[in-house]
Amino acid sequence: MTFTQADLLSAVERSPRLAAAHDRAGWVSLYTPDAVIEDPVGSRAHRGTDRIDRFYATFIAPRDIAFHVRSDVVVDQTVVRDVDLEVRMSPRVTMTIPAVLQYDLAPVGGRPKISRLQAFWELPGMVGQFLRSGPRAVPVGGALGVALLRNQGPAGAAGFLAGLRSVGATGKRGVERFLRDAAGGDEVAVRRRLGRGTRVTVGEHRPLSGTDLLALLAGGRCDRLIAAGRHVVAAVRTPDGEPAVLIADVGTRPFTIARLRVFAGPGLTGVDGG
């Protein structure tokens, strides 16, 4: 079963609406029974309804979260959102977190449900922003630690902190250079920055040629870079102003792009897309 773009966007939009209403059961029901949440990417994944319910109890229930959407891109059965998350941790501590959210959807009972959420945002940056709140952050941090241990256990708390490790500034600089070369139309440099055998696709599966990739990126600009785990995510504007998101799996010693997923408008079809 396939769904229209409107169907998929409507399914995804229910997530921030139910989170804002603090509807725990409703929010958890948006996911398939075997769904996976990686939030942030690089931390330990939450698999299945019970773990997703515990995720909600830990990270969503105690706070107010507003989604400020910069753009949405729909490819196949996936919605990618470029957002700023406004997270009210307490009456005196509010943070703004740049993020890119990838929602993969699947049919359940004739309706689209989320089978995987990958939330790309920088945990080290969030921690730094949190600490700059000074003494106001102390009770909030203590409450988060208690919630982590109560709902996730010691292994889960350690799994969340694994999100502190990422390809960081080195990975972001490499992707920035790759995008700069592509924006300038330098095909030789673009191919050099891709690793041997790099798989480049539209969405998850449709192969994309180097020529079509360059055509998409030439003359464009990068609005945002996020490093999460082994990934660097780039929010891009094409020359005609349309949004696109690139998710690169990178190595840093030396810098290579081992895998590149491209999410862009319907004009980018891929090799087998017609």
Disulfide bonds with the S-S distance in Angstrom:
none
